[in-house]
Amino acid sequence: MKAIEIMGTVDEQGQLSLDVPLSVDKHTRVRVIVLLPEEAEKENKHEEDEEISESAAESFRQGWYDAMIGNTLPVSQLWEGIDAE
């Protein structure tokens, strides 16, 4: 079995709605494991998820912009000085 981690929301009827579509063959049965936050964490978790999503989206936008204008470095240069043991 292959595991995919994805966020979603449970609505008033108890139905699960995923934040983004799954990239799998359509009409495939899946096993779902739902991890719920503890009540004390629940209030802050939603705000943290939104902040992380915003931060990730901004980071992607900046990286995409840098790539489009050619503000990049060769991978070989990025590895210089890194000791991989």
N, C-alpha and C positions, 0 to 999 in steps of 0.2 A: 504494500500500500504506500502511496505517496501522500505526504502531508503538505497542506497549504495553509498558511496563517493569513487571515483576512479579518478586518473589523466589520461589524455590522450593528444593527439596531433592532431591538425587539419592540414591536408596536403594541397598541392597546389590546389587540386581539391575540397577542402572543406569537405573532408571525415574525420570522426572522427576515430582515432585509439587509443584504450585503452592501457595503459602501461602493464597491466596484464589481463588475461582472467577473466571473471565473473564466479563465482561459483553458477550458477542458472541452472534450467532445460533448455535444448536446445530447440530451436524453440519457445521461449517465447517472445511475444511482450512486449516491455518496453517503458516507458516514459522517455525521456532524457531532463534534464535541464542543460544548459551549462552556466557556470559562467566564464566570461572573465576578465582578469586583466585590470586595467586602463592602458593606453599607458605609462604613466610615470613609473608605476610599472613593466611593462612588461619586460624590459631589465634585471632588477635585479632579478625578480621572478624566471627566469629559473636557474640562478646561485644559488639562495637560495634553490630551489627544489633539485638541484644536491647535494649541501652540506648536506642538511637534509637526502637525500637518502643514501649518503655515510656514514654519522654519524650513521644512523639507522642500516645500514648493518654491520658496524663495531661493534656496540653495540650488535647486534644479534650474530655475530661470536664469540665475547668475551664471551657472556653468554652461548652459546652452548659449547664452549671449557671448561668453568668452570664446566658446568653440566657433561660433559663427563669425566672429571678427578676427579669428586666428590667434587669439591670446592663449596659446597652448605651449606645452613643453613636451619633448620626446620622452617616452616612457623610460628609455635608458638613462636619461638625465635625472629623472625622478628617483631612480634606484641608487644613484651615486651616493656613497657614504653610508648606505644601510647594510649592516651585517646580518645576513640571514643564516642562522645556525640550525 
